[in-house]
Amino acid sequence: MMQRWSRKRSHFPLAAFVLLVFIACSILYNESSIQHIHEHSDHVSRKPETTAAYIKPNLPTHSTRAPEFLDRFVSCNSTRVYIGKKIRLVDPKLKLDRRREGLESCDVFSGKWVFDNISYPLYNESDCPYMSDQLACHKHGRPDLGYQYWRWQPHNCNLKRWNVTEMWEKLRGKRLMFVGDSLNRGQWISMVCLLQSVIPADKRSMSPNAPLTIFRAEEYNATVEFLWAPLLVDSNSDDPVNHRLNERIIRPDSVLKHSSKWEHADILVFNTYLWWRQGPVKLLWSDEENGACEELDGLGAMELAMESWADWVASNSNSHEKQVFFVTMSPTHLWSREWEPGSEGNCYSEKSPIAREGYWGSGSDLPTMHMVEKILSRLGSKVSVLNITQLSEYRKDGHPSIYRKFWETLSTKQLSDPKTYSDCIHWCLPGVPDGWNELLFHFL
């Protein structure tokens, strides 16, 4: 066959050969032209690369048409995709001291929960007149009290033991303010319950529920306060009661509405986390006059807000005059299969901590922690971190589940299946937030 094929090629017409060469050249030329067209088309359709616009946050708005501050009635006139504005970070050339917890010889955030029914609880639920119905689990029917008897024990050292008189002396003539969401409000209630017992009833007072709620102790000329600011920056969700909105709008470049209330506090304890995990967030920048919003995912929006907050801390907090703490994310326990493979429940009916050291559930988001750590590292000693996440991860037993006051009406179907309406986000008191406040006491 090879010989036959060779013989045929020797008589192949020259004209046909020339035609084939012409066709091949034409194909190569056309392919080159098509490739050039695609390259040109890609070049036209691709947006030109531009340098991200960095803006200085926390500047009074110069717009005459945009509202100075947002409220729950604010809406977006239009919405577009986030175009990439960024908050100017703290100057990396700024020389900052090491962060305070780095000076500790022991990592107090690494340890285990020890059952201690002799020293704990540090107060009784029924003895605290400021207890919240959202957190009063025994009052609302929880039959077991084991969640009240656990003490946090670091591995290689001891936490400073709680002393109410010593704490009041630390607060004498000062304002301690918690700023954040309902989890931070729970820590504030815990602190008030820890402190109030040694103050005579006629020497203490609590202001009515408002964005800023103040517990005052006359003898010490001191206050323990809570400011509702779940997103830290100005937002349409800053009403402490009417904040269940379908469209969440923030001013990512300004904490000025809230900082006007917190700037004169001596000790500040901040938190933010869960509100950023409820879907996309609308951004309404301070210089936007036409009500046009951008939309961004929760993690990206939280990063912008944290950078605006960090700008305020870097610019306004003197480490010798003001102490600033940031509380890391409070974990949830929504899926029991994470600590008990094969189960289909949540925190409902859980009565003991998780014993597996290093347990980490999906209720704590690692990308968020890494982002927060990156920003806090820029602040050095200007902020101390209360890393409550890992130690709280172990406490699947510490949530109210169904033993709390529910503000919304529960359906018959929910009531027939308790785990469907369990609160596995907040914490019973006395309980886990008391441990957070022992850590705060340790660092003050």
C-alpha positions in Angstrom: 0.0 0.0 0.0 2.9 2.4 0.8 4.3 1.8 -2.7 0.8 2.4 -4.3 0.5 5.7 -2.3 3.9 6.8 -3.3 3.2 6.0 -6.9 0.0 8.1 -6.9 1.8 11.1 -5.3 4.4 11.1 -8.0 1.7 11.8 -10.6 -0.2 14.3 -8.5 -1.1 17.3 -10.7 0.9 20.4 -10.0 -2.1 22.6 -10.2 -3.8 20.7 -7.4 -0.7 21.1 -5.3 -0.6 24.9 -5.8 -4.3 25.0 -4.9 -3.7 23.2 -1.6 -0.9 25.6 -0.7 -3.2 28.5 -1.5 -6.0 27.1 0.7 -3.6 26.4 3.6 -2.2 30.0 3.4 -5.8 31.3 3.4 -6.7 29.3 6.4 -3.6 30.5 8.3 -4.4 34.1 7.4 -8.0 33.7 8.5 -7.1 32.2 11.8 -4.7 35.0 12.4 -7.4 37.5 11.6 -9.9 35.8 13.8 -7.4 35.7 16.7 -6.7 39.4 16.2 -10.5 40.2 16.2 -11.0 38.2 19.5 -8.0 40.0 21.1 -9.4 43.4 20.0 -12.9 42.4 21.2 -11.5 41.3 24.6 -9.6 44.5 24.9 -12.7 46.5 24.2 -15.0 44.6 26.6 -12.5 44.4 29.5 -12.8 47.3 31.9 -9.6 49.2 32.1 -7.6 48.5 35.3 -7.7 51.4 37.6 -6.1 52.1 41.0 -8.5 51.6 43.9 -9.8 54.9 45.3 -8.7 55.2 49.0 -10.7 57.7 51.1 -10.2 59.1 54.5 -13.1 58.0 56.8 -14.9 59.8 59.6 -15.1 63.2 57.9 -18.2 65.3 58.3 -20.3 65.1 55.1 -20.2 68.1 52.9 -23.3 67.1 51.0 -26.3 69.4 51.4 -28.7 66.8 50.1 -27.6 63.6 51.8 -28.8 63.1 55.4 -26.1 63.7 58.0 -27.0 60.4 59.7 -28.9 57.3 58.6 -32.1 56.1 60.3 -34.6 53.3 59.6 -36.5 55.3 57.1 -33.6 55.9 54.8 -33.7 54.0 51.5 -31.6 53.6 48.3 -32.7 55.5 45.2 -30.7 53.0 43.1 -28.2 50.2 43.6 -25.1 49.3 41.7 -22.3 46.8 42.1 -19.6 47.8 44.5 -17.0 49.7 42.5 -14.0 49.2 44.8 -13.7 52.3 47.1 -11.5 51.5 50.0 -10.9 53.0 53.5 -7.4 54.4 54.0 -5.8 52.1 56.6 -3.8 53.2 59.6 -0.4 54.6 58.4 1.9 51.5 58.3 4.9 53.8 59.2 3.2 54.7 62.5 5.4 53.2 65.3 3.2 51.3 67.7 4.0 49.4 70.8 3.3 45.7 71.1 -0.3 44.8 71.8 -1.0 44.4 75.5 -1.9 40.7 75.5 1.5 40.1 74.0 3.1 41.2 77.3 1.3 38.3 79.1 3.5 35.3 80.0 0.5 33.0 79.6 -2.2 32.6 76.9 -5.3 33.0 79.1 -7.5 32.2 76.0 -6.2 28.6 75.8 -7.6 26.3 78.4 -10.6 24.3 79.4 -13.8 24.6 81.3 -13.7 23.2 84.9 -16.9 22.3 86.8 -16.9 24.4 90.0 -20.1 24.4 92.0 -18.4 26.0 95.0 -17.3 29.3 93.6 -19.8 29.6 90.8 -22.1 31.1 89.8 -20.7 34.5 90.7 -24.3 35.8 91.3 -27.8 34.5 91.3 -30.2 35.1 88.4 -33.0 36.1 90.7 -30.9 38.5 92.7 -30.1 40.8 89.7 -32.9 43.3 89.1 -31.4 44.2 85.7 -31.5 40.7 84.3 -32.9 40.4 80.7 -35.8 38.1 79.9 -33.9 37.1 76.8 -31.1 35.6 79.0 -32.9 34.5 82.2 -33.0 30.8 81.3 -33.9 29.4 84.8 -36.8 31.9 85.1 -38.1 30.7 81.7 -38.2 27.1 82.6 -34.7 25.6 82.1 -34.7 22.6 84.5 -30.9 22.0 84.7 -28.5 24.6 86.2 -25.3 22.9 85.3 -24.5 25.7 82.8 -23.9 28.1 85.7 -21.1 26.1 87.4 -18.3 26.1 84.8 -15.1 28.1 85.4 -12.6 28.9 82.6 -9.2 27.6 83.5 -6.2 28.5 81.3 -3.7 25.7 80.7 -0.5 27.1 82.3 -1.6 29.8 84.6 -4.6 31.2 86.5 -7.0 33.9 85.7 -7.2 36.7 88.2 -10.1 35.8 90.5 -13.1 38.0 90.3 -13.3 40.6 93.1 -16.2 43.0 92.9 -14.7 45.6 95.3 -11.5 45.7 93.3 -13.4 46.0 90.1 -15.3 49.0 91.4 -12.0 50.6 92.5 -10.7 50.2 88.9 -13.9 52.0 87.7 -13.9 54.8 90.3 -14.6 58.1 88.5 -14.7 56.4 85.1 -17.1 55.4 82.3 -17.0 51.8 81.2 -18.9 51.4 77.9 -19.8 48.3 75.9 -20.5 49.1 72.2 -22.0 46.7 69.7 -24.9 44.2 69.2 -27.1 42.1 71.4 -24.2 39.8 72.3 -22.3 42.7 73.7 -25.4 43.8 75.4 -25.5 40.4 77.1 -21.9 41.0 78.3 -22.9 44.4 79.6 -25.9 42.9 81.5 -23.5 40.3 82.9 -21.1 43.0 84.1 -24.0 45.0 85.7 -25.2 41.8 87.5 -21.6 41.1 88.7 -21.3 44.6 90.1 -24.7 45.8 91.4 -24.9 43.6 94.5 -22.6 45.8 96.6 -24.3 49.1 95.7 -27.3 50.0 97.9 -30.5 50.3 96.0 -30.8 54.0 96.7 -27.3 54.6 95.4 -27.7 53.0 92.0 -29.8 53.8 89.0 -30.5 52.5 85.4 -31.5 54.8 82.6 -34.5 53.8 80.4 -33.8 51.5 77.5 -32.4 53.7 74.7 -29.5 53.6 72.2 -27.3 54.5 75.2 -28.3 52.8 78.5 -26.4 53.7 81.6 -26.0 52.0 85.0 -24.8 54.5 87.6 -23.2 53.9 91.0 -23.1 57.1 93.0 -20.6 56.0 95.6 -17.9 55.4 93.0 -19.0 58.1 90.6 -18.8 55.5 87.9 -21.0 54.2 85.1 -21.3 51.0 83.2 -23.0 51.7 79.9 -24.2 50.0 76.7 -24.4 51.7 73.3 -26.4 49.9 70.6 -24.3 50.0 67.4 -24.4 46.5 65.9 -22.4 47.5 62.8 -20.2 50.1 64.5 -20.6 52.4 61.5 -23.7 54.6 60.9 -26.6 52.5 59.7 -30.3 52.3 59.2 -30.4 49.6 62.0 -29.3 51.8 64.8 -32.7 51.9 66.5 -32.4 49.4 69.5 -36.0 48.2 69.0 -37.1 48.8 65.4 -34.1 47.3 63.5 -35.6 44.3 61.7 -35.3 45.7 58.2 -35.3 43.9 54.9 -32.7 46.2 53.4 -29.6 46.9 55.5 -27.9 50.1 54.7 -24.6 51.4 56.2 -22.4 54.4 55.8 -19.1 52.5 55.5 -16.9 55.5 55.9 -18.3 57.0 59.2 -18.6 56.1 62.8 -19.3 59.7 63.8 -22.9 59.2 64.9 -21.8 56.6 67.5 -18.4 58.0 68.3 -20.0 61.2 69.5 -21.5 59.0 72.3 -18.5 56.8 73.0 -15.6 59.2 72.7 -15.6 60.4 76.3 -15.7 56.9 77.8 -12.6 55.7 79.7 -12.9 52.0 79.0 -14.4 50.9 75.7 -15.4 47.3 74.9 -16.4 46.8 71.2 -17.8 43.9 69.2 -19.5 43.2 65.9 -19.9 40.0 63.8 -23.3 38.3 63.4 -25.1 41.1 61.7 -22.6 40.9 58.8 -23.7 37.2 58.2 -27.2 38.0 57.0 -26.7 38.6 53.3 -25.5 41.5 51.2 -25.2 45.0 52.6 -26.0 48.3 50.9 -23.3 51.0 51.0 -24.3 54.7 51.1 -21.1 56.7 51.1 -21.0 60.1 53.0 -20.3 62.1 49.8 -23.2 60.5 47.9 -25.9 63.1 47.2 -28.3 61.2 45.0 -29.1 58.2 47.3 -27.2 55.8 45.0 -26.1 52.7 46.9 -23.5 50.0 46.2 -24.0 46.4 47.2 -21.3 44.3 48.8 -21.1 40.9 50.5 -21.1 40.9 54.4 -17.4 40.1 54.8 -16.4 42.9 52.5 -18.7 45.4 54.1 -17.5 44.4 57.6 -13.9 45.0 56.5 -14.8 48.6 55.4 -16.6 49.2 58.7 -13.8 47.8 60.8 -11.3 50.0 58.9 -13.4 53.1 59.7 -13.6 52.1 63.3 -9.8 51.4 63.3 -9.2 54.9 61.9 -11.1 56.4 64.9 -9.2 54.3 67.4 -5.8 55.2 65.9 -6.7 58.9 65.7 -8.6 59.4 69.0 -7.5 56.9 71.6 -4.5 57.8 73.8 -3.2 54.5 75.3 -2.3 56.3 78.5 -5.8 57.8 79.0 -8.2 55.4 77.3 -8.4 51.6 77.2 -10.0 50.0 74.2 -10.9 46.3 73.9 -12.3 44.4 71.0 -14.2 41.2 71.7 -13.9 38.5 68.9 -16.8 36.7 67.4 -19.3 34.8 69.7 -19.9 31.4 68.2 -23.2 29.8 67.5 -24.2 26.1 67.9 -26.8 25.5 65.3 -25.9 22.0 64.1 -25.3 19.3 66.6 -23.8 17.1 63.8 -20.6 19.1 64.1 -19.9 17.9 67.7 -22.0 14.7 67.5 -21.8 13.2 64.0 -25.0 11.7 62.8 -27.3 13.8 65.0 -29.8 16.3 63.6 -30.3 18.7 66.4 -28.7 21.9 67.7 -28.0 23.4 71.1 -31.4 22.3 72.5 -31.1 19.9 75.4 -27.3 20.1 75.6 -26.1 20.0 79.2 -22.3 19.9 79.1 -19.4 21.6 77.2 -17.6 20.1 74.3 -14.5 18.2 75.7 -12.6 18.0 72.4 -9.8 20.6 72.6 -9.5 22.8 69.5 -13.1 22.1 68.4 -14.2 24.6 65.8 -17.7 24.8 64.4 -19.1 26.6 61.3 -20.7 29.2 63.6 -17.3 30.9 63.7 -16.0 32.1 60.4 -12.2 31.9 59.9 -12.0 34.4 57.0 -13.7 36.9 59.3 -11.3 36.3 62.1 -8.3 36.6 59.8 -9.6 39.9 58.4 -10.2 41.3 61.9 -6.8 40.2 63.1 -5.2 42.0 60.1 -6.9 45.2 61.0 -6.3 45.0 64.7 -2.6 44.3 64.1 -2.3 47.7 62.6 -3.4 49.3 65.9 -0.7 47.7 68.1 -1.1 48.6 71.8 -4.0 51.0 71.1 -6.4 48.0 71.4 -6.5 44.8 73.5 -8.2 41.7 72.1 -10.5 39.6 74.2 -10.3 36.4 72.2 -13.5 34.7 73.5 -14.2 32.6 70.4 -12.4 29.3 71.0 -13.4 29.1 74.7 -17.0 29.9 73.9 -16.9 27.3 71.1 -16.8 24.6 73.8 -20.0 25.8 75.5 -22.8 24.3 73.4 -24.7 24.0 76.7 -24.7 27.7 77.5 -27.4 29.0 75.1 -31.0 29.7 76.1 -32.4 27.4 73.4 -36.2 27.5 74.2 -35.8 28.9 77.8 -36.2 32.6 77.2 -38.8 35.2 76.3 -39.5 35.2 72.6 -40.7 38.5 71.3 -42.3 37.1 68.2 -45.3 34.8 68.2 -44.4 31.1 67.9 -46.4 28.9 65.6 -48.0 25.6 66.7 -45.7 23.8 64.4 -42.6 25.4 66.1 -43.9 24.6 69.5 -44.3 21.0 68.6 -40.6 20.7 67.7 -38.6 22.8 70.2 -35.3 22.6 68.3 -36.8 24.6 65.4 -37.1 27.7 67.5 -34.1 27.3 69.9 -31.9 30.3 70.5 -28.4 28.9 69.9 -26.9 32.4 69.5 -27.3 34.3 72.8 -26.1 33.0 76.2 -27.8 32.2 79.5 -26.9 34.3 82.6 -25.2 33.5 84.9 -23.0 31.8 82.3 -20.5 32.2 79.5 -20.5 36.1 79.3 -19.4 36.1 83.0 -16.2 34.4 81.9 -15.7 37.1 79.2 -15.9 39.7 81.9 -13.5 37.8 84.1 -11.0 38.1 81.2 -11.8 41.8 81.0 -11.1 42.2 84.7 -7.9 40.3 84.3 -6.6 42.8 81.7 -7.8 46.0 83.3 
